[in-house]
Amino acid sequence: MDIRLSACLIYAYANLSVGMIQRARYALTVVQEMRAAATEKQPEMRAALSFVLSTAAVLLHLPLPEKLPPMQEFLPMLPMGIRMFSLYVTAHYTYLQKDYPKSLGIVEATLGMQTEVYPIPCIYLHLVAVMDYMSLKQTDKAKQHLLAAWELARPDDLIEGFGEHHGLLGGMLEAVMKPAYPEDFKRIIAITYRFSAGWRKIHNPDTGHDVADNLTTTEFAASMLAARGWTNQEIASHMNISVNTVKYHITNAMQKLDIGSRQDLKKYMLL
């Protein structure tokens, strides 16, 4: 069953990334069936299955599946690296509830308690901190966490998480990565386009939330900040572009979305 679970995970993620949504859904359905079939005598397997289902729901911004135990119940049964990633999922879920200080507390506690470095969960934890601090409009602290994530990612080219989280990072990739690491930035954005296309094909119909799928990544980043109430000058200063360029990107976004007000951007953003 361990091998089957791993295969389902790889199959779901791979098909999501290439836009084969029905296949990705099928893999997650198989995991749900495995979770229902697992007995009380298989606590570690039940924990692993619960982790996978919780992770899928949170990363796709979907409601948590019914009858899943609270994460704190199965967390101790997970291996340490997976446990840290599960805490990233918890922090991400808390971010989605807009409790940014609590989410940051989970991140800082998890990073502070680790006895050895697990690069992938640490990268993802730092990225949640970026999301939290950008939501709190504390850009300097957001930048610190982005650079910490980047230092962990660079040795083994673990850049997927940056592309997957682009829309939630509030233009931080454009502000920090694009000028300092232009070639890496291009590769990250390629991941963003590929991943987000599949992500929206599950998220949008399942939630009724029509996250924009026809904007460039720069238009999306500027529009996210505008939808959060940032002024054009604040966006320009943050993203290292001119005010006129900000206006250009937001105007393009509004035209593509067929809306006439910055307030209407909220309907199409990840807020």
Secondary structure as the mmCIF struct_conf table of DSSP 4:
data_model
#
loop_
_struct_conf.conf_type_id
_struct_conf.id
_struct_conf.beg_label_comp_id
_struct_conf.beg_label_asym_id
_struct_conf.beg_label_seq_id
_struct_conf.end_label_comp_id
_struct_conf.end_label_asym_id
_struct_conf.end_label_seq_id
HELX_RH_AL_P HELX_RH_AL_P1 ASP A 2 SER A 17
TURN_TY1_P TURN_TY1_P1 VAL A 18 GLY A 19
HELX_RH_AL_P HELX_RH_AL_P2 ILE A 21 ALA A 37
TURN_TY1_P TURN_TY1_P2 GLU A 40 LYS A 41
HELX_RH_AL_P HELX_RH_AL_P3 PRO A 43 LEU A 59
TURN_TY1_P TURN_TY1_P3 LEU A 60 HIS A 61
HELX_LH_PP_P HELX_LH_PP_P1 PRO A 63 PRO A 65
TURN_TY1_P TURN_TY1_P4 GLU A 66 LYS A 67
HELX_LH_PP_P HELX_LH_PP_P2 LEU A 68 PRO A 70
HELX_RH_AL_P HELX_RH_AL_P4 MET A 71 PHE A 74
HELX_RH_3T_P HELX_RH_3T_P1 LEU A 75 MET A 77
BEND BEND1 LEU A 78 LEU A 78
HELX_RH_AL_P HELX_RH_AL_P5 MET A 80 LEU A 96
TURN_TY1_P TURN_TY1_P5 GLN A 97 LYS A 98
HELX_RH_AL_P HELX_RH_AL_P6 TYR A 100 MET A 113
BEND BEND2 THR A 115 GLU A 116
HELX_RH_AL_P HELX_RH_AL_P7 PRO A 119 SER A 135
TURN_TY1_P TURN_TY1_P6 LEU A 136 LYS A 137
HELX_RH_AL_P HELX_RH_AL_P8 THR A 139 ALA A 153
HELX_RH_3T_P HELX_RH_3T_P2 ARG A 154 ASP A 156
TURN_TY1_P TURN_TY1_P7 ASP A 157 ASP A 157
HELX_RH_AL_P HELX_RH_AL_P9 GLU A 160 GLU A 164
TURN_TY1_P TURN_TY1_P8 HIS A 165 HIS A 165
HELX_RH_3T_P HELX_RH_3T_P3 HIS A 166 LEU A 168
BEND BEND3 LEU A 169 LEU A 169
TURN_TY1_P TURN_TY1_P9 GLY A 170 GLY A 171
HELX_RH_AL_P HELX_RH_AL_P10 MET A 172 MET A 172
HELX_RH_PI_P HELX_RH_PI_P1 LEU A 173 MET A 177
HELX_RH_AL_P HELX_RH_AL_P11 LYS A 178 ALA A 180
HELX_RH_AL_P HELX_RH_AL_P12 PRO A 182 THR A 207
BEND BEND4 ASN A 214 LEU A 215
HELX_RH_AL_P HELX_RH_AL_P13 THR A 217 ALA A 227
TURN_TY1_P TURN_TY1_P10 ARG A 228 GLY A 229
HELX_RH_AL_P HELX_RH_AL_P14 ASN A 232 MET A 239
TURN_TY1_P TURN_TY1_P11 ASN A 240 ASN A 240
BEND BEND5 ILE A 241 ILE A 241
HELX_RH_AL_P HELX_RH_AL_P15 VAL A 243 LEU A 257
TURN_TY1_P TURN_TY1_P12 ASP A 258 ASP A 258
BEND BEND6 GLY A 260 GLY A 260
HELX_RH_3T_P HELX_RH_3T_P4 ARG A 262 TYR A 268
BEND BEND7 MET A 269 MET A 269
#
